Amino acid sequence: MSNAANKPLGIFLSSLAALAILGSCTGNGDKEKATGLLEEATSAFEAGNYAGALALTDSIKSAYPAEIDVRRQALHLATRATEGLTLQRLQQADSIVAVLGVKGDSLQRLVKFVKNPIEGYYVGVNAAPGGIVGGNGIQARISPEGDFYIISSLKAKAVKSTSVTVSCDGQSASTSTVAHDGERNDRSMGAEVITFMGVECDSLGHFIELHRNSPMTLTFNGASTYSMPLPAAQASEIATLYEYATTVRRAKVANIEKERLTRALDIARTQAAKTYVEEEKPDEE
């Protein structure tokens, strides 16, 4: 009776022991897999593959949430990888800023500032003192803030113009339409004069820059149309000012990105210091 009574208890205890052993084996297996991923991430980090290291440490976090020690090491490695990746991007941004700075300085010599009672502006260094107003053609200008815009002037024929088109080799680009309002579209001075701002003329400026060395045709659009060859001097000035304005704009964006990455690098270094895990030293005998 005693042996019979103890038999179920013995089976139960054996089952518990088996489950404990099975759980131990499963846990060890997870730890080995997590450690293997950590070793791969470390190798990627040491090879400068910071994005790969981050992907591997993320895998450890999601696949092995119970492996606290490995995850702690992976977290520190992730912060170091973030630091390395941010530093790489900062170096790239710094290089872009330097290149754009040199290009901007070179182009700046090709423009000059014109004082105006309302607001001064930049034009091509060889632009006529009176500008294009009162004649026929288009002229690019840049505001003190770096905004690119175009002035069109038509005296040869009254077409009640509201936009202009430039064509070359079967391709063309046009400004947006600016309705006659007596201000940005003015017809009171013996010529039809329109000011096209920013996005209204950006595609036109880009088109002229791309075709600056080819003959182009300028067309004034309105109630009727009037076409004329775009003078090479006007095309060259517009291309130069568009390139300069674009370079200045890109330089501003690059500097903002550089400042952002500089702050991000400081944060990454602080996080790396906070997550540092000191390796346990073996006990000395």
Disulfide bonds with the S-S distance in Angstrom:
none
